[in-house]
């Protein structure tokens, strides 16, 4: 049971692979947000869409959600903040990701801070957060934080820059969740992005294997 000052964070990830780079990024973002909130009580709910693909199709056809899908929708509707992560298909968010937010109750995300993130095989899709995700969440009247996080496959191996973007976005979401944060926290300098290193990158497949074994 959550306390009166507990913040609820819903983490929506739409990866379809097992293991999934999208889920890997979602986990890193949620951990960073919890860390940025410090001693603030946080309840994190993971909403993985892959197991909900069939219930989502049924919901679109019949208008009714099964128990698992309804629990996911309720988690997002009751959240104080949302982390939303999608893989990139055809230069935009995935159909599964869009289908889920199509059935979120109208107005449920109004005024809710959201951290937007996406994964893709190459950096060619690096603007997808700006040209696809922000317009979607603007329509839903959510409040995306300024920093979106895009991760191409190579970013996971050459990690310094990705870690900096994750830290910056997490700090922005934490501040949105805790608008009464201490003045020192408000005026702290923005995290400086470290230069990416090309020496000894961790193979992407190894990162996925590690993420899979940790669950």
Secondary structure, 3 states (H helix, E strand, C coil): CCCCCCEEEEEEECCCCCCCHHHHHHHHHHHHHHHHCCCCCEEEEEEECHHHHHHHHHHHHHCCCCHHHHHHHHHHHCCCEEEEEEEEECCEECHHHHHHHHHCCCCCCCCCEEEEEEEECCHHHCCHHHHHHHHHHHHCCCEECCCCEEEEHHHHHCCHHHHHHHHHHHHHHHHHHCCCCCHHHHHCCCCCCCCCCCCCCCCHHHHHHHHHHHC
